[in-house]
Amino acid sequence: MQAQHGSRDRQGASVRENLATRIVRGLEGEILRGALKPGDRLPSEHQLEIRFGVSRAVVREAITSLKAEGLVATRQGAGAFVLQLQRAPTFRVAQADLATLEELIQMLELRATVEAQAAALAAERRSRGELAGLRSALDRMRRDVGQGEDAVAPDFQFHLRIARATGNRHFADFIDYLGTMLIPRTRVNLVGRDPARRRGYLDGVNHEHERIYRAIADRDPDGARAAMQAHLTRSRDRLHAAATRQGRTTPRGGAPPP
């Protein structure tokens, strides 16, 4: 009975997230097109409920996402207001941009290019302290996995610390900008609810990270590039496999794994 309740709770949260994403996309589109200008007040929660046919909880989740993206600010008792964009964004990724399997795979394709080069540069340039930081992130991830946790935070830290070890702040800025959105399992349930399968998946990710770490430790740029490329390719294949298990259409731009 508890498992059934847990399943319904997860399904309800997924539905709310999808509805909230629809609101975010609609409002941010109006903001970026200029239909809603800096200083304009967003429609009230009640108006948004009616317009999108959703509950107040869903509306509030969407407003929270817009705040996190720096598009709106809320004032107690007055509502949410559009903020002045600092500059016209030439590159921008929001949670709403990673709402489908296809979009996640497109992001992995971008990451594969950027992070493979970052790993190669890190192998050439890393300091002892930066290598120790990578080791610390891996050890924490293994500990978290052993305790049944999702280990998203140390996973993200591992990738961020590689970017920082390049000595080129733009790599780190890119990874930091994406945040934990770059970890596919924060967006898609890749392994279902089987604890053993989940543990096996995370152990596999750890093994892939260890290969990247070893190449960086050995100052092997070609090996580091290849290990990172392989890691992100396997991440893409895991997304395809998840799509197949869940009965989704294979996303455009990639074939199912063999």
C-alpha positions as CSV (number, residue, x, y, z in Angstrom):
1,M,0.0,0.0,0.0
2,Q,2.8,2.4,0.9
3,A,4.5,1.6,-2.4
4,Q,1.3,2.4,-4.3
5,H,1.0,5.7,-2.4
6,G,4.7,6.5,-3.3
7,S,4.1,5.7,-6.9
8,R,1.0,8.0,-7.0
9,D,3.0,10.8,-5.3
10,R,5.8,10.5,-7.9
11,Q,3.3,10.5,-10.7
12,G,1.6,13.6,-9.3
13,A,4.9,15.4,-9.0
14,S,5.8,14.5,-12.6
15,V,2.5,15.9,-13.8
16,R,2.9,19.1,-11.8
17,E,6.4,19.6,-13.2
18,N,5.2,19.1,-16.8
19,L,2.3,21.6,-16.3
20,A,4.7,24.1,-14.6
21,T,7.1,23.8,-17.5
22,R,4.3,24.7,-19.9
23,I,3.6,27.9,-18.0
24,V,7.3,28.8,-17.7
25,R,7.7,28.4,-21.5
26,G,4.7,30.5,-22.2
27,L,5.7,33.4,-19.9
28,E,9.4,33.4,-20.6
29,G,8.5,33.5,-24.3
30,E,6.4,36.6,-23.7
31,I,9.2,38.2,-21.7
32,L,11.9,37.5,-24.3
33,R,9.7,38.7,-27.2
34,G,9.0,41.9,-25.3
35,A,5.3,41.3,-24.9
36,L,5.9,41.5,-21.2
37,K,8.4,44.3,-20.5
38,P,10.6,45.1,-17.5
39,G,8.5,46.4,-14.7
40,D,5.3,44.8,-16.0
41,R,3.3,42.8,-13.5
42,L,2.6,39.2,-14.3
43,P,-1.0,38.1,-14.4
44,S,-2.2,37.1,-10.9
45,E,-2.0,33.5,-9.7
46,H,-5.8,33.2,-10.2
47,Q,-5.6,34.6,-13.7
48,L,-2.8,32.1,-14.6
49,E,-4.8,29.3,-13.1
50,I,-7.7,30.1,-15.4
51,R,-5.5,30.8,-18.4
52,F,-3.5,27.5,-18.2
53,G,-6.2,25.4,-16.5
54,V,-3.9,24.4,-13.6
55,S,-3.9,24.5,-9.8
56,R,-2.4,27.3,-7.7
57,A,0.4,24.9,-6.7
58,V,1.5,24.5,-10.3
59,V,1.4,28.3,-10.9
60,R,3.6,28.8,-7.9
61,E,6.1,26.2,-9.1
62,A,6.3,28.0,-12.4
63,I,6.8,31.4,-10.8
64,T,9.6,29.9,-8.6
65,S,11.3,28.7,-11.8
66,L,11.1,32.1,-13.5
67,K,12.6,33.7,-10.3
68,A,15.5,31.2,-10.4
69,E,16.1,32.1,-14.0
70,G,16.3,35.8,-13.1
71,L,13.3,36.8,-15.2
72,V,10.9,37.9,-12.5
73,A,11.0,39.1,-8.9
74,T,8.1,38.8,-6.4
75,R,6.9,41.5,-4.0
76,Q,5.0,40.6,-0.9
77,G,1.3,41.2,-1.5
78,A,1.9,42.8,-4.9
79,G,2.7,39.8,-7.2
80,A,5.5,39.0,-9.6
81,F,7.2,41.6,-11.8
82,V,9.4,41.3,-14.9
83,L,13.0,42.1,-14.4
84,Q,15.3,44.1,-16.7
85,L,17.5,41.6,-18.6
86,Q,21.2,42.5,-18.1
87,R,21.9,41.9,-21.8
88,A,20.4,40.1,-24.7
89,P,21.3,36.5,-24.1
90,T,23.2,34.8,-27.0
91,F,23.2,31.5,-25.2
92,R,20.6,30.4,-22.7
93,V,19.4,27.1,-21.2
94,A,16.6,26.9,-18.7
95,Q,15.0,23.9,-17.0
96,A,12.1,24.3,-19.4
97,D,14.5,23.8,-22.3
98,L,15.3,20.3,-21.1
99,A,11.8,19.0,-20.7
100,T,12.0,16.2,-23.3
101,L,14.3,13.3,-24.0
102,E,15.3,14.9,-27.4
103,E,16.4,18.1,-25.7
104,L,18.4,16.2,-23.1
105,I,20.2,14.3,-25.8
106,Q,20.9,17.5,-27.7
107,M,22.5,18.9,-24.5
108,L,24.6,15.7,-24.1
109,E,25.9,16.2,-27.7
110,L,27.0,19.8,-26.8
111,R,28.5,18.6,-23.5
112,A,30.4,15.9,-25.3
113,T,32.3,18.5,-27.3
114,V,32.9,20.9,-24.5
115,E,33.7,18.5,-21.7
116,A,35.9,16.2,-23.7
117,Q,38.2,19.1,-24.5
118,A,38.0,20.3,-20.9
119,A,39.1,16.9,-19.7
120,A,42.1,17.0,-22.1
121,L,43.1,20.4,-20.9
122,A,42.7,19.4,-17.3
123,A,45.1,16.5,-17.9
124,E,47.7,19.0,-19.2
125,R,47.2,21.8,-16.6
126,R,45.8,20.4,-13.4
127,S,47.5,21.1,-10.1
128,R,48.0,18.7,-7.2
129,G,45.3,20.5,-5.3
130,E,42.8,20.2,-8.3
131,L,43.5,16.5,-8.6
132,A,42.9,16.1,-4.9
133,G,39.6,17.9,-5.4
134,L,38.6,15.5,-8.1
135,R,39.5,12.5,-5.9
136,S,37.4,14.0,-3.1
137,A,34.3,14.4,-5.4
138,L,34.7,10.7,-6.5
139,D,35.1,9.4,-3.0
140,R,32.0,11.4,-1.8
141,M,30.0,10.0,-4.8
142,R,31.0,6.5,-3.9
143,R,30.0,7.0,-0.3
144,D,26.7,8.6,-1.2
145,V,25.9,5.7,-3.6
146,G,26.7,3.2,-0.9
147,Q,24.2,4.9,1.4
148,G,21.5,4.7,-1.2
149,E,21.6,8.4,-2.1
150,D,21.3,9.8,-5.7
151,A,24.8,11.4,-5.5
152,V,23.9,14.3,-7.8
153,A,25.9,16.9,-5.9
154,P,29.3,15.1,-6.0
155,D,28.6,14.1,-9.6
156,F,28.2,17.7,-10.6
157,Q,31.2,18.7,-8.5
158,F,33.4,16.2,-10.4
159,H,32.5,17.8,-13.8
160,L,32.8,21.3,-12.4
161,R,36.2,20.6,-10.9
162,I,37.5,19.2,-14.2
163,A,36.3,22.4,-15.9
164,R,38.1,24.6,-13.3
165,A,41.3,22.5,-13.7
166,T,41.5,23.7,-17.4
167,G,42.6,27.1,-16.1
168,N,40.1,28.6,-18.6
169,R,37.3,30.2,-16.7
170,H,34.9,29.9,-19.6
171,F,34.7,26.1,-19.3
172,A,33.9,26.5,-15.6
173,D,31.4,29.2,-16.3
174,F,29.6,27.0,-18.8
175,I,29.3,24.0,-16.4
176,D,28.4,26.2,-13.4
177,Y,25.7,27.9,-15.6
178,L,24.1,24.6,-16.4
179,G,24.3,23.4,-12.7
180,T,22.8,20.1,-11.8
181,M,20.6,20.3,-15.0
182,L,23.5,18.7,-16.7
183,I,23.0,15.4,-14.7
184,P,20.5,13.4,-16.8
185,R,19.0,11.5,-13.8
186,T,17.7,14.8,-12.3
187,R,15.4,15.0,-15.4
188,V,14.6,11.4,-16.3
189,N,14.1,8.2,-14.3
190,L,16.8,6.1,-16.0
191,V,16.5,2.9,-14.1
192,G,13.0,2.7,-12.7
193,R,12.4,1.9,-9.0
194,D,14.5,-1.2,-8.6
195,P,17.2,-0.4,-6.0
196,A,19.6,-3.0,-7.3
197,R,19.4,-1.7,-10.9
198,R,19.8,1.9,-9.6
199,R,22.9,0.9,-7.6
200,G,24.3,-0.9,-10.7
201,Y,23.7,2.2,-12.8
202,L,25.4,4.5,-10.4
203,D,28.4,2.1,-9.9
204,G,28.8,2.2,-13.7
205,V,28.9,6.0,-13.7
206,N,31.5,5.8,-10.9
207,H,33.6,3.5,-13.0
208,E,33.4,5.9,-16.0
209,H,34.4,8.8,-13.7
210,E,37.4,6.8,-12.4
211,R,38.7,6.3,-16.0
212,I,38.5,10.0,-16.6
213,Y,40.2,10.7,-13.3
214,R,43.0,8.2,-13.9
215,A,43.8,9.8,-17.3
216,I,43.9,13.3,-15.8
217,A,46.1,12.0,-12.9
218,D,48.4,10.5,-15.5
219,R,48.5,13.7,-17.5
220,D,47.2,11.9,-20.5
221,P,45.1,14.4,-22.5
222,D,44.1,12.0,-25.3
223,G,43.1,9.4,-22.7
224,A,41.1,12.0,-20.7
225,R,39.3,13.2,-23.9
226,A,38.4,9.7,-24.9
227,A,37.2,8.7,-21.4
228,M,35.0,11.8,-21.1
229,Q,33.6,11.2,-24.6
230,A,32.8,7.6,-23.8
231,H,31.1,8.6,-20.5
232,L,28.8,11.1,-22.2
233,T,28.1,8.7,-25.1
234,R,27.1,6.1,-22.6
235,S,24.9,8.7,-20.9
236,R,23.2,9.3,-24.2
237,D,22.7,5.6,-24.8
238,R,21.2,5.2,-21.3
239,L,18.6,7.9,-22.2
240,H,17.7,6.0,-25.3
241,A,17.3,2.8,-23.3
242,A,15.1,4.6,-20.8
243,A,13.0,5.9,-23.7
244,T,12.6,2.4,-25.0
245,R,11.6,1.0,-21.6
246,Q,9.1,3.8,-21.1
247,G,7.5,3.3,-24.5
248,R,8.6,6.7,-25.9
249,T,9.5,7.4,-29.5
250,T,13.2,7.5,-30.1
251,P,14.3,11.2,-30.1
252,R,15.3,12.7,-33.4
253,G,19.0,12.9,-34.2
254,G,20.0,9.5,-32.7
255,A,19.5,5.8,-33.2
256,P,18.6,3.4,-30.4
257,P,21.6,1.7,-28.7
258,P,22.6,-1.7,-30.2
